[in-house]
Amino acid sequence: MPKDLLKVQEGKLKKWKYVIDSCKKEELENPDIIERSRIERIAKGSGTTSKEVRELLKQYRLGKKVMKNVGGKAMKTKDINKLVKQFKGKMPKGLGI
């Protein structure tokens, strides 16, 4: 992974940690309850933007969907390739997928 891309990803992870730290316990247990007013509160409390909070929620939902598709099974290469094709374009730029 290129160093500049690694720095970008590390920066996102750092911001996402602040976002998570600004969430209430009930929001962490059930992120589906996070709507506009909560997003704005979380963004203000974490020193990030609403856009960054939404991006984290999007990544959470995408990861949840991927894990549901994986279902704890040992995956074959063709299954992994199928998942990559399914989620291509939905991943943030620069993740190399």
C-alpha positions in Angstrom: 0.0 0.0 0.0 1.4 3.4 -0.9 2.6 5.5 2.1 0.3 8.5 1.2 -2.7 6.2 1.0 -1.7 4.6 4.3 -1.6 8.1 5.9 -5.1 8.9 4.6 -6.5 5.6 6.0 -4.7 6.1 9.4 -6.3 9.6 9.5 -9.7 8.2 8.9 -9.3 5.6 11.6 -8.2 8.2 14.1 -11.3 10.3 13.3 -13.5 7.3 13.4 -12.2 6.5 16.9 -13.2 10.0 18.0 -16.7 9.5 16.4 -17.1 6.2 18.3 -16.0 7.8 21.5 -18.7 10.4 21.1 -21.5 7.9 20.7 -23.8 6.9 23.5 -23.8 3.3 24.7 -27.2 2.7 23.1 -25.9 4.1 19.8 -22.9 1.7 19.9 -25.2 -1.2 20.6 -27.7 -0.3 17.9 -26.2 2.0 15.2 -29.4 1.8 13.2 -31.0 4.4 15.6 -28.5 7.0 14.6 -30.3 9.6 12.5 -29.7 13.2 11.5 -29.9 14.9 14.9 -27.7 12.2 16.5 -25.2 12.4 13.6 -24.9 16.2 14.1 -24.4 15.7 17.9 -21.8 13.0 17.3 -20.0 15.1 14.7 -19.9 18.1 17.1 -18.7 16.0 20.0 -16.0 14.3 18.0 -14.7 17.4 16.2 -15.6 15.8 12.8 -18.2 16.6 10.1 -21.6 15.0 9.6 -20.2 13.6 6.4 -17.4 11.7 8.2 -19.9 10.3 10.7 -22.2 9.2 7.8 -19.1 7.6 6.1 -18.4 5.6 9.2 -22.0 4.4 9.4 -21.9 3.4 5.7 -18.7 1.4 6.3 -20.3 -0.3 9.3 -23.4 -1.3 7.3 -21.2 -2.5 4.4 -19.0 -4.6 6.8 -22.1 -6.0 8.5 -23.5 -7.0 5.1 -20.2 -8.6 4.1 -20.0 -10.6 7.3 -23.6 -11.7 6.9 -22.7 -13.0 3.4 -19.6 -14.7 4.7 -21.6 -16.3 7.5 -18.6 -17.7 9.3 -17.9 -20.2 6.5 -14.5 -20.9 5.1 -14.6 -19.1 1.8 -13.3 -20.3 -1.5 -11.4 -18.0 -3.9 -14.4 -17.9 -6.2 -16.7 -16.8 -3.3 -14.2 -14.0 -2.3 -14.1 -12.8 -6.0 -17.9 -12.8 -6.1 -18.0 -10.6 -2.9 -15.4 -8.3 -4.3 -17.4 -7.8 -7.5 -20.6 -7.3 -5.5 -19.2 -4.6 -3.3 -16.8 -2.9 -5.9 -17.8 0.7 -6.2 -19.3 0.8 -2.7 -16.0 0.9 -0.9 -14.3 4.2 -0.3 -11.7 5.2 -2.8 -8.2 4.0 -2.0 -9.0 0.7 -0.3 -7.6 -1.2 -3.2 -10.7 -3.2 -3.9 
